[in-house]
Amino acid sequence: MPIKKLDLYIGKKFVQTFFFVCLIFTLIAMSIDYINKVDKFIEHDLSATVIFSEYYINFVFWINMLLWPMFLLIAIIFFTSRMAYQSEIISILNAGVPFRRFLSSYLVVAGVFTALHLFANHYALPLSNQTRLNFENNYIYEQNDKGKTRDIQMYTSPDEKIYIRNYNKRDSTGRTFRLTRYEDLQLTYLLQAKKVSFLEDPNRWKIHDYVIHTFNGNNEAIEFGRGRSMDTIINMHPSDFVRYINQKEMVTTPDMNNFIEREKNRGLGGSKAYLVERTRRTAESVSMLLLCILGVSIASRKVRGGTGLHLALGISIGAAMILMSKFSVTFANSENVPSTLGVWIPNIIFSIIAYLTVRKAQK
């Protein structure tokens, strides 16, 4: 389909209005966020340079990627409604341009924004979130760490498993430690210690007050280390015991795939939240195309109330979709609903609504 003046005209209006909406709402979001967090900034005596470079640059990126679908819908409704009110759309359709051809001009621009959003969600945004969320976890929400500290069991390799009754994250020490190794489902090695403490990377630990059992068939050798300590290498790290509630937002999709596989192999569980997050990143970007179709179909018809009515309706639709997306993520995290289906429910519903609105749109 060759690019025509109509495509350039709509594309220019689309891009200009979209970035204007982004600017306005970003300034509002930054102002509200600063008011809510200024007490923490003062409490930790943070300089303006640190706050801006480590937090607000990344905050702007995050808030835009979070609300780009809504911004896109508002931008489309705003300038399309004005075109309808000024009878431009009626003139375009009367000139013999089919509505689907008119809609395709929007979809091309929306497709570019969707591709950018998709790349950001899977790669760029998680890298940016690492700095922003580390800042928040250190200075704003120090209680965000939800990692286990009691009765921890995990595989350090396919044939090696550890158990820690109590783990202290402040000094990276564990109490009542046990390490077992198996060969052909037979126990070959058992290490028991009252205490284990982290020394240095990579994975170097000190075990205190220990007993080592080595099994060879029916023979057993025992080494007593009561009152003694010993340095050893154990395939675990203090980071394995840290689980921030927003940690999945800091992982790029390729790293997330590796993490999910590693968590399954280690028997730690909790990988479903990462599966949901991976699916959400794609579904959220695709929703921009659906909102584009909805916005054009609604705003292209000239009605009483003009732009104000269209904007109110568009914001209501966008808010409903965002609210439904949040609920769908909650459902997807449950064990009763497949993660992919749970996340895609809003898009499925709104694709049906988009289809119906296109059929009834201004022709």
C-alpha positions as CSV (number, residue, x, y, z in Angstrom):
1,M,0.0,0.0,0.0
2,P,1.7,3.2,-1.1
3,I,2.1,6.1,1.4
4,K,-0.2,8.9,0.5
5,K,-0.9,12.4,1.9
6,L,-3.6,11.0,4.1
7,D,-1.1,8.7,5.8
8,L,1.4,11.5,6.3
9,Y,-1.3,13.8,7.6
10,I,-2.7,11.3,10.1
11,G,0.8,10.1,11.1
12,K,2.0,13.6,11.8
13,K,-1.1,14.4,14.0
14,F,-0.8,11.0,15.7
15,V,2.9,11.4,16.6
16,Q,2.6,15.0,17.8
17,T,-0.4,14.4,19.9
18,F,0.9,11.2,21.4
19,F,4.2,12.7,22.6
20,F,2.3,15.8,23.9
21,V,0.1,13.5,26.0
22,C,3.2,11.6,27.2
23,L,4.8,14.9,28.3
24,I,1.8,16.2,30.2
25,F,1.0,13.0,32.1
26,T,4.7,12.4,32.8
27,L,5.1,15.8,34.5
28,I,1.9,15.1,36.5
29,A,3.2,11.6,37.6
30,M,6.6,13.0,38.5
31,S,5.1,15.7,40.7
32,I,2.8,13.3,42.5
33,D,5.6,10.8,43.0
34,Y,8.0,13.4,44.4
35,I,5.4,14.6,46.9
36,N,5.0,11.0,48.1
37,K,8.7,10.3,48.4
38,V,10.3,13.6,49.4
39,D,10.3,12.6,53.1
40,K,12.3,9.5,52.3
41,F,14.8,11.5,50.2
42,I,15.3,13.9,53.1
43,E,15.5,11.1,55.7
44,H,18.4,9.4,53.8
45,D,20.0,12.8,52.9
46,L,20.1,12.0,49.2
47,S,21.5,14.7,46.8
48,A,19.5,16.0,43.9
49,T,22.0,14.4,41.5
50,V,21.6,11.0,43.0
51,I,17.8,11.3,43.0
52,F,17.6,12.4,39.4
53,S,20.3,10.1,37.9
54,E,19.4,6.9,39.7
55,Y,15.7,7.3,40.1
56,Y,13.8,9.9,38.1
57,I,15.4,9.2,34.7
58,N,14.4,5.6,35.1
59,F,11.1,6.5,36.6
60,V,10.1,8.5,33.5
61,F,11.0,5.5,31.3
62,W,9.0,3.2,33.5
63,I,5.8,5.3,33.9
64,N,5.7,5.8,30.1
65,M,6.1,2.2,29.3
66,L,3.4,1.4,31.9
67,L,0.9,3.9,30.5
68,W,1.8,4.0,26.8
69,P,-1.4,2.0,25.9
70,M,-3.5,4.6,27.7
71,F,-1.5,7.5,26.2
72,L,-2.0,6.1,22.8
73,L,-5.7,5.8,23.2
74,I,-6.1,9.3,24.6
75,A,-4.0,10.7,21.8
76,I,-6.0,8.9,19.1
77,I,-9.3,10.0,20.5
78,F,-8.2,13.6,21.0
79,F,-7.1,14.4,17.5
80,T,-9.5,12.0,15.7
81,S,-12.5,13.5,17.6
82,R,-11.4,17.0,16.5
83,M,-11.1,15.8,12.9
84,A,-14.7,14.4,13.2
85,Y,-16.0,17.6,14.8
86,Q,-14.5,19.6,11.9
87,S,-16.0,17.2,9.3
88,E,-12.6,16.1,8.0
89,I,-13.4,12.4,8.4
90,I,-16.7,12.8,6.6
91,S,-14.8,14.5,3.7
92,I,-12.2,11.7,3.7
93,L,-14.9,8.9,3.5
94,N,-17.0,10.8,1.0
95,A,-13.9,11.0,-1.2
96,G,-14.1,7.2,-1.6
97,V,-11.6,6.2,1.1
98,P,-12.9,3.0,2.8
99,F,-12.9,3.1,6.5
100,R,-10.5,0.1,6.7
101,R,-8.1,2.1,4.5
102,F,-8.5,5.1,6.8
103,L,-8.0,2.8,9.9
104,S,-4.8,1.4,8.4
105,S,-3.1,4.8,8.5
106,Y,-3.5,4.7,12.3
107,L,-2.4,1.0,12.6
108,V,0.9,1.6,10.8
109,V,1.9,4.3,13.4
110,A,0.4,2.2,16.3
111,G,2.4,-0.8,15.0
112,V,5.7,1.2,15.3
113,F,4.8,2.2,18.8
114,T,3.8,-1.4,19.6
115,A,7.2,-2.7,18.3
116,L,9.1,-0.1,20.4
117,H,7.0,-1.0,23.5
118,L,7.6,-4.7,22.9
119,F,11.3,-4.2,22.7
120,A,11.3,-2.0,25.8
121,N,9.2,-4.4,27.8
122,H,11.4,-7.4,27.1
123,Y,14.9,-5.8,27.1
124,A,15.3,-2.1,27.8
125,L,12.9,-1.5,30.6
126,P,14.1,-4.4,32.9
127,L,17.7,-3.0,32.6
128,S,16.4,0.5,33.6
129,N,14.3,-1.0,36.4
130,Q,17.4,-2.5,38.0
131,T,18.6,0.9,38.9
132,R,15.2,2.3,39.8
133,L,14.0,-0.6,41.9
134,N,17.3,-1.0,43.7
135,F,17.0,2.7,44.6
136,E,13.5,2.1,45.9
137,N,14.4,-1.1,47.8
138,N,17.3,0.6,49.5
139,Y,15.7,3.9,50.4
140,I,12.0,3.8,49.9
141,Y,10.5,0.4,50.5
142,E,13.1,-1.5,52.6
143,Q,10.5,-4.1,53.5
144,N,10.1,-5.4,50.0
145,D,12.4,-8.4,50.4
146,K,10.1,-11.5,50.7
147,G,12.8,-14.2,50.4
148,K,12.5,-17.2,52.7
149,T,14.4,-17.3,55.9
150,R,13.1,-20.5,57.5
151,D,13.1,-24.2,56.4
152,I,14.8,-23.5,53.1
153,Q,15.3,-26.5,50.8
154,M,16.8,-26.3,47.3
155,Y,18.9,-28.2,44.8
156,T,22.4,-26.8,44.2
157,S,22.8,-29.4,41.4
158,P,20.8,-32.3,40.0
159,D,22.2,-34.7,42.6
160,E,22.9,-32.3,45.5
161,K,20.4,-30.7,47.9
162,I,20.7,-28.3,50.8
163,Y,18.5,-27.6,53.8
164,I,18.8,-24.5,56.2
165,R,16.5,-24.2,59.1
166,N,17.1,-20.5,59.8
167,Y,18.9,-18.0,57.5
168,N,20.0,-14.4,58.5
169,K,20.2,-12.1,55.5
170,R,22.1,-9.4,57.4
171,D,25.3,-11.4,57.9
172,S,24.6,-14.2,55.4
173,T,24.7,-17.0,57.9
174,G,22.5,-20.1,58.2
175,R,21.7,-22.2,61.3
176,T,21.2,-26.0,61.2
177,F,22.6,-26.7,57.8
178,R,22.5,-30.0,55.9
179,L,23.9,-30.9,52.5
180,T,23.2,-34.3,50.8
181,R,24.5,-35.8,47.6
182,Y,23.1,-38.8,45.8
183,E,24.3,-41.1,43.1
184,D,21.8,-43.4,41.3
185,L,19.2,-42.4,44.0
186,Q,21.6,-43.7,46.7
187,L,22.8,-41.4,49.5
188,T,26.6,-41.0,49.1
189,Y,27.4,-37.9,51.2
190,L,25.9,-36.1,54.1
191,L,27.2,-32.9,55.7
192,Q,25.6,-31.6,58.9
193,A,26.7,-28.3,60.5
194,K,25.3,-26.1,63.2
195,K,26.2,-22.9,61.2
196,V,27.3,-21.9,57.7
197,S,28.5,-18.4,56.8
198,F,29.3,-16.8,53.5
199,L,32.9,-15.8,52.9
200,E,33.4,-14.4,49.4
201,D,32.6,-15.0,45.8
202,P,32.4,-17.3,44.1
203,N,30.3,-19.4,46.5
204,R,32.9,-19.8,49.2
205,W,31.4,-20.6,52.6
206,K,32.6,-21.5,56.1
207,I,31.0,-24.4,57.9
208,H,31.1,-24.5,61.7
209,D,30.8,-27.4,64.1
210,Y,30.2,-30.1,61.5
211,V,29.9,-33.8,60.9
212,I,30.5,-35.4,57.5
213,H,29.2,-38.9,56.6
214,T,30.5,-40.6,53.5
215,F,28.8,-43.7,52.2
216,N,30.2,-46.4,49.9
217,G,27.8,-49.2,49.6
218,N,27.3,-50.6,53.1
219,N,30.4,-48.8,54.4
220,E,30.2,-45.5,56.2
221,A,33.0,-43.1,57.1
222,I,32.4,-40.3,59.6
223,E,34.5,-37.2,60.0
224,F,33.8,-35.2,63.2
225,G,34.5,-31.5,63.2
226,R,32.9,-30.6,66.6
227,G,34.1,-27.2,67.6
228,R,36.0,-26.7,64.4
229,S,35.3,-24.8,61.1
230,M,36.2,-25.5,57.5
231,D,36.1,-23.5,54.3
232,T,34.3,-25.1,51.3
233,I,32.6,-24.4,48.0
234,I,28.8,-24.7,48.0
235,N,26.8,-23.9,44.9
236,M,24.6,-21.3,46.5
237,H,24.9,-17.5,47.0
238,P,23.3,-15.0,49.4
239,S,21.3,-13.6,46.4
240,D,19.5,-17.0,46.3
241,F,17.8,-16.0,49.5
242,V,16.7,-12.6,48.4
243,R,13.3,-12.3,46.6
244,Y,12.1,-8.7,46.2
245,I,8.4,-8.6,45.3
246,N,9.3,-6.6,42.2
247,Q,12.4,-8.6,41.3
248,K,10.8,-10.0,38.2
249,E,10.6,-6.5,36.7
250,M,14.4,-6.3,36.8
251,V,15.1,-9.3,34.6
252,T,15.3,-9.2,30.8
253,T,13.3,-11.9,29.0
254,P,16.3,-14.0,27.9
255,D,17.6,-14.0,31.5
256,M,14.1,-14.7,32.8
257,N,14.0,-17.8,30.6
258,N,17.2,-19.0,32.1
259,F,16.0,-18.2,35.6
260,I,12.8,-20.1,35.2
261,E,14.7,-23.2,34.1
262,R,17.2,-22.9,36.9
263,E,14.4,-22.4,39.5
264,K,12.6,-25.5,38.2
265,N,15.8,-27.6,38.4
266,R,16.6,-26.4,41.9
267,G,13.0,-27.1,43.2
268,L,12.6,-23.6,44.6
269,G,9.2,-23.0,43.0
270,G,7.9,-19.4,42.4
271,S,8.6,-19.6,38.7
272,K,4.9,-19.2,37.8
273,A,5.1,-15.5,38.6
274,Y,7.9,-15.1,36.1
275,L,6.0,-17.1,33.5
276,V,3.1,-14.7,34.0
277,E,5.4,-11.7,33.8
278,R,7.0,-12.9,30.6
279,T,3.5,-13.3,29.0
280,R,2.3,-10.0,30.3
281,R,5.0,-8.1,28.6
282,T,3.9,-9.3,25.2
283,A,0.1,-9.1,25.9
284,E,0.4,-5.5,27.2
285,S,2.2,-4.4,24.0
286,V,-0.4,-6.1,21.7
287,S,-3.2,-4.3,23.6
288,M,-2.0,-1.0,22.0
289,L,-3.2,-2.2,18.6
290,L,-6.6,-3.1,20.1
291,L,-6.9,0.3,21.8
292,C,-6.0,2.0,18.5
293,I,-8.8,0.2,16.7
294,L,-11.2,1.1,19.5
295,G,-10.1,4.7,19.7
296,V,-10.5,5.3,15.9
297,S,-13.9,3.5,15.8
298,I,-15.3,5.6,18.7
299,A,-13.8,9.0,17.9
300,S,-14.4,9.0,14.1
301,R,-18.2,9.5,14.5
302,K,-19.4,13.1,15.0
303,V,-21.6,13.2,18.1
304,R,-23.0,15.8,20.5
305,G,-20.6,16.6,23.2
306,G,-17.7,16.5,20.8
307,T,-14.1,15.8,22.0
308,G,-15.1,15.9,25.7
309,L,-17.5,13.0,25.4
310,H,-15.1,11.0,23.3
311,L,-12.3,11.5,25.8
312,A,-14.4,10.5,28.7
313,L,-15.5,7.4,26.9
314,G,-11.9,6.6,25.8
315,I,-10.4,7.1,29.3
316,S,-13.1,4.9,30.7
317,I,-12.3,2.1,28.2
318,G,-8.5,2.5,28.9
319,A,-9.1,2.4,32.6
320,A,-11.3,-0.7,32.3
321,M,-8.7,-2.5,30.3
322,I,-5.9,-1.6,32.7
323,L,-8.0,-2.7,35.6
324,M,-8.9,-5.9,33.9
325,S,-5.3,-6.6,33.1
326,K,-4.4,-6.3,36.8
327,F,-7.1,-8.7,37.7
328,S,-6.0,-11.1,34.9
329,V,-2.5,-11.2,36.2
330,T,-3.8,-12.1,39.7
331,F,-5.9,-14.9,38.2
332,A,-2.9,-16.1,36.1
333,N,-0.8,-16.4,39.2
334,S,-3.2,-18.9,40.7
335,E,-2.7,-22.6,40.1
336,N,-6.2,-23.1,38.7
337,V,-5.7,-20.9,35.5
338,P,-3.1,-21.4,32.8
339,S,-0.7,-18.5,32.9
340,T,-1.0,-17.7,29.2
341,L,-4.8,-17.8,29.1
342,G,-5.1,-15.7,32.3
343,V,-2.9,-12.9,31.0
344,W,-4.5,-12.8,27.5
345,I,-8.2,-12.7,28.8
346,P,-8.4,-8.8,28.6
347,N,-7.0,-8.8,25.0
348,I,-9.5,-11.5,24.0
349,I,-12.4,-9.6,25.4
350,F,-11.4,-6.3,23.9
351,S,-10.6,-7.8,20.5
352,I,-14.3,-8.8,20.4
353,I,-15.3,-5.3,21.4
354,A,-13.0,-3.8,18.8
355,Y,-14.4,-6.0,16.1
356,L,-18.0,-4.9,17.0
357,T,-17.1,-1.2,17.2
358,V,-15.4,-1.4,13.7
359,R,-18.5,-2.9,12.2
360,K,-20.6,0.0,13.6
361,A,-18.1,2.7,13.0
362,Q,-18.6,5.7,10.7
363,K,-18.6,4.5,7.1
